[in-house]
Amino acid sequence: MSAPAEFKPVTAVTKANVYFEGRVVSHTILLADGSKKTLGLIYPGRYHFGTAQAERMEIVAGACEVWIAGATTARSVGAGGAFEVGANSGFDIEVRDGICEYVCSFLP
């Protein structure tokens, strides 16, 4: 299952979420059903994110390597792929080439 090409109707938050000196940037969208997502870009590098809420990361374009908290090996995820991370956990994500585009859904 891949991420939709667009979401309707939504409220877009204009202030960007900027991490790692601009190497990871996303925008928040709020859907009519009350759910929240972020749409973002990850530039080459390796980054760590903590999760307060469970998340599903869908890769729209590009590719990355992901280490979910506690894992000793990485998982490769390309366009059309996804991974989930539990609440109060975290993950490392590495982009080696190009830009990785994603949709992050915050799970109940």
C-alpha positions in Angstrom: 0.0 0.0 0.0 1.5 3.3 -1.0 0.7 6.8 0.2 -2.0 8.7 -1.7 -0.8 11.4 -4.2 -3.0 14.0 -2.5 -5.1 14.5 0.6 -8.5 16.3 0.5 -9.8 18.3 2.4 -7.0 19.4 4.7 -5.8 22.3 6.8 -2.1 23.0 6.1 0.1 24.5 8.8 2.3 27.0 7.1 5.2 27.0 9.7 7.6 24.2 8.7 9.0 21.7 11.1 12.8 22.0 10.6 15.3 19.5 12.0 19.0 19.0 11.8 19.9 22.4 10.5 17.4 22.1 7.6 18.4 18.6 6.5 14.9 17.3 7.4 11.9 19.5 6.8 8.2 18.7 7.0 4.8 20.4 7.0 1.9 19.4 9.2 -1.6 18.8 7.6 -4.7 18.3 9.6 -7.4 16.1 8.0 -11.2 16.6 8.3 -11.4 13.4 10.5 -9.1 15.0 13.1 -6.0 13.0 12.2 -2.6 14.6 11.7 0.1 13.8 9.1 3.4 15.4 8.2 4.7 15.6 4.6 8.5 15.9 4.4 11.9 15.7 2.8 15.0 14.1 4.2 18.4 15.1 2.6 21.4 12.8 2.7 22.7 12.0 6.2 21.7 9.9 9.3 19.3 11.2 11.8 17.6 10.0 15.0 14.0 10.7 15.9 12.1 9.9 19.1 8.4 9.1 19.0 5.9 10.1 21.6 3.0 8.7 19.5 3.1 5.6 17.2 3.9 6.5 13.6 3.7 5.1 10.1 6.3 6.4 7.7 5.4 5.9 4.0 8.2 6.7 1.5 6.9 8.6 -1.5 10.1 9.0 -3.4 13.8 8.1 -2.9 15.0 5.5 -0.5 16.4 5.2 3.1 17.8 2.8 5.6 15.9 2.5 8.9 16.9 1.2 12.3 13.9 0.9 14.6 14.8 1.2 18.3 16.4 -2.0 19.5 17.2 -3.3 16.0 20.7 -4.3 15.2 20.3 -4.3 11.5 18.9 -1.8 9.1 15.9 -2.2 6.8 15.9 -0.7 3.3 12.7 1.2 2.4 12.1 2.6 -1.1 9.3 4.5 -2.8 6.0 2.7 -2.1 7.4 1.1 1.1 6.6 1.9 4.7 7.6 1.2 8.2 6.0 1.7 11.6 7.5 2.8 14.9 5.8 2.3 18.3 4.9 5.1 20.8 7.6 6.2 23.2 10.3 4.6 21.0 12.5 5.9 18.2 14.3 5.2 15.0 17.4 6.2 13.0 17.0 7.0 9.3 19.7 7.3 6.8 19.5 8.7 3.2 22.6 8.0 1.2 21.7 9.6 -2.2 19.2 12.2 -3.4 16.2 13.2 -1.4 13.8 10.9 0.4 10.2 12.2 0.5 7.7 10.8 3.0 4.3 11.0 4.6 4.2 10.4 8.3 0.9 9.3 9.8 0.4 9.6 13.6 -1.4 6.4 14.7 -3.9 6.1 17.5 
